[in-house]
Amino acid sequence: MFNRFPRRVCSGGCSYGHHYSKLNYYKIRWSSTVNTNFSNGLPISLYRNKWEAVIGLEIHAQIKSKTKLFSSSSTSFNKPVNTNVSVIDAAFPGTIPRLNARCVELAVLTSFALSCNIQRVSSFDRKHYSYPDLPAGYQITQHFAPLAKNGKIFLSSLLDGLEYDKEIRIKQLQLEQDTGKSLYDIGSEGSPVTLIDLNRAGIGLMEIVTEPDIRSSKESGLLVRKLQGLLRTVGSSDGNMEEGSLRCDVNVSVHEPGKPFGTRCEIKNLNSVKFLMSAIDAEIERQVESLEQGIPVIQETRRFDVSSNKTLRLRTKESLMDYRYMPEADLPELILSDEYLSRVYQSLPELPDATKIRLMRQYGISVYDTGVVLGEEGGVEYFEKITNNRNPKLVINWITHELFGQLKTRDVKFIDNPVTVEQLGSLVDCINQNIISGTTGKQVLALMIDGDARLANEIIQAKGLQQINDSVELEKICKTIVAKYPDETQRIKKGQLKVFKWLVGQVMRETKGQANPQLVNEILKKSIDEVNLGDDDEVTTTTNNNQKP
Amino acid sequence: MYSHLLKAIIYSLGTLEENCFDEFGESAMRTLSQEITKRYFFTSSIQLSNRKKSQFLSLSQAVELVKQKEISPVVLTQKCIEQIKTFEHQINAFIQIKDYEKILDQAKQAEKRIQRGEPKGILDGIPIACKDIFCTKDLYTTCGSTTLKDFQSTYNSTVVELLEKSGAIIIGKTNMDEFGMGSANVYSAYGITYNPLLSLSQFFESTEEGDKRVAGGSSGGSAAAVASGMCFAALGSDTGGSVRLPASYCGVVGFKPSYGQCSRWGLTAYANSLDTVGLITRTVDDAKLVYDLISKFDKKDTTSLPLEFRSTNKSLNKSDNASNISTKDLSGLRVGVPQEYFVSELNEDIINLWRKGINHLNSHGATIVPVSCPNTKYALPVYYILAPAEASSNLARYDGVRYGFHTNTKENHSDDIIYVDVRDQGLGEEVKRPQRVRQLIRQDFNNVFSMPNPLLVDDKLGIPISEKSKHGVDVLIAPVAISTAPKIRDSLNSSEDLESDSYEILNSYVNDVMTTAASLAGIPSMSIPFGLSSNDGFPIGLQLIVQYGNEETLFQVAKVIDQGNNYNS
């Protein structure tokens, strides 16, 4: 079934079948008890050949605005505790929230990206619960009339690494406030204290709720990844689960297909895609096990324990909160005009799916490579600037393999990448013009990452790294090498491919890697031929094989 | 000689230090016109029922005298301090009073500015009090609650800022029912505020505690302070009648502007959708003077009326029937008498006074029209669902974590003790239904007024409705309260004695019938003193209600009522 993917890519006129194995780059862990079947084109994943999981996600994405949702306090991270706090954030008496227009704009952009039906009129409500890090005793949210409804996220077999196409409906997107942070300290003299940091209190959140359309942990993981991509592209959120700018609660139930949905359990506070998927698998396993033993599932809130890979009870339905939702009288209705919406729509950037398809069509690069450059902020722009009038495949290869690889080993993030568009462009040019070999290119790139701000040709000039393209010179060297290793030469003539490679290596060593490898291949072959006439075909075959990628 | 005159002119009661006139000297005194002398001379009377009005200088008069450099703000301030020293121990109008030294120092600086011809604003050096519900930087803000004992706000309310910008001296924070919840000012953590009239007529000591009268609430401290001459005006707040009711009980003007006209920034919320800044003054002119200073758009308050609506209001006001009326001639003005305000609980003397008020307006040329606001009967139940619901939400923040009172229970120190389980107080749907009834009440008013509500938008055209109703009225006249100021005994309900007090409990709610409808509709309303009760000699106010944003008409008609007010009813 996986074969559907490359075939569809190929039908688009491209040929990156060899990238096929890299498609599954999300490292999906498959439950041993799951079987995926297709009925009427729709996939049904059955656990223990009987149970289907029904999953819905509730995602909180922190809005990337400079100031908070209802105050002018900064949202910047890593500030000393309780420094980004205004009287509004701390819920001082007499304060009145004031809606941040930028937060609305970013939420509207996100709603467009999720193909939502944006509501011309939405309103704010108070959700009450008592907790020390919730200063007002209520959270301002949009319970009765959310900003946007009825959106969707499309998971495609072409672009997202799922085995089938699937649309997951977004129930709604709403604006709400983040809470502060509670820090628990065991304290001195055995009296524990709770410390409150209100820096986060009041930062804007987008709550994005899916319909229960998800059927597996893999779909859940892919959905979150795709959402992260969308959020980062429109610039509305960093969407980073580890840093808490994207948080995920998940509702899981199991049932037999054709029968009503089962009782659901909510798993709270999942802080990575990996844990989200593990938690879902563990919860499905728990519910199926329970039902097969004849014990009904009880509606409750659970958490995921990483070390035991199990979900554990937090609270049961009896202690579920009544939030006493009530309209927020301090905030008037939010009315969005058609002019406003169309203006925001105009500023919507190209979305990841469109970018992927465009890059594949325009530059003939693989879906995998598009995914990699899309995965880094500014990656696509970087690629497109460099590839201008250059060979896209060569450029993408140098970016995704060499540059990203070397940055990763040095633990440098792409946003801190010191190699400019001009520098990498010049490097690709030098390789393309056979001024240096690929091997030397890697050295030059390393110098650039380490801080050499010169263009490639300047570095090559200064360090004397030019490729030796002089046939006469190379022939001289090749003949010396052939003469030096007569035994090996004979073995090559008998068809030993590896030995020829070894001999090329000797030439490269002699030239400190600066020899043009293709020229070396040709000249060395000729030199061997000259040593002993005859068996010409065999050697030719060998070298040809060697050149195959 | 002049100083003795002036003493009598400004304040009839209490003693005055001679030296407080040194600041201005004899020459300033001489410029006092004979006219002013006549008007405000007053000999104190023991008989409550025989008291004359205008025993204190009004704010407008004080402002004018200061402007003419006929009186020093230091004198005015000194006199207020004297009143406080004389009566505060009986009345308990204030929760906190600024140091007298500081107040006088501010007054002296104001005087210097005035002498230089560079006053800060028209209120420069004028002592004004402020309900303790408004956040102030240099005075505590307790809201009448222990929860906020010694709470120091880090910012000033917008209205306080505006008053200070015009030079007013905020002399202290007045007493109130805890967080505004109450209508008698007996539910304050800082004690009951007593009706000042007994003190002023020197009956306080001789009256038994239970027979003493309440000041009304929740802005009782503000009303008592203004009525007893401790300040020239006071800020109050009105959620369901909180400035109008105490104003009626204390015989002063209580004004609740349209919702959105004055910034609520810094006004501690009781019920946000109902709360308005309110004013308590001695005359209608005073109310207008202060209102003009504080009714400004404020971007910090998202419910503040935007500038474009304020200009719409002005143009609507001008084209109104009432635009040609004067304080002598009300021809063309249509006054509505809402039938639903004739509740069975109304005291006889209140009904008489209401009739008198109607006749008074009629005698000035106004046309009297009986009108009906059929949904008025729902005002009370709707109010008592919405206000407590919003209040319970607004009070959720007082957990003692970030500021205010925090219990120091070392043992069993767990979250469960501080945070009470609130899940039984389910609201949700309950909150939506009253909101719909609230629309009906609003609609009632829109039906009776000739001026369209500037906030209403024509569904088809998408523009504000500008058509006027020919049969509509310009102003409604109604009582403010069903009685004069109740006795302390009747206002304090001990929980053990619920059965016997049930009538009084009910009465205290019925009282709100008169005031909550205007609050729910967000429209302006004013309580103007109009005589004294023939039964007990305590003052009674009449209420005027106008369409949203039509404050201009309200002031004009209120002034006619004010002029018709003589305390010899």
Interface residues (C-beta under 8 A of the other chain):
Chain A: V87 A90 A91 F92 P93 G94 T95 I96 P97 R98 L99 R126 H128 Y129 S130 Y131 P132 P135 A136 G137 Y138 S191 I196 L198 M321 D322 R324 Y325 M326 P327 A329 D330 L331 P332
Chain B: F134 C135 T141 C143 L148 F151 S153 T154 Y155 S157 R264 W265 G266 L267 T268 A269 A271 N272 S273 K299 K300 D301 T302 T303 A389 E390 S392 S393 L395 A396 R397 D399 V401 R402 Y403 H413 D415 Y419 V420 V422 R423 D424 Q425 G426 L427 G428 V431 K432 Q435
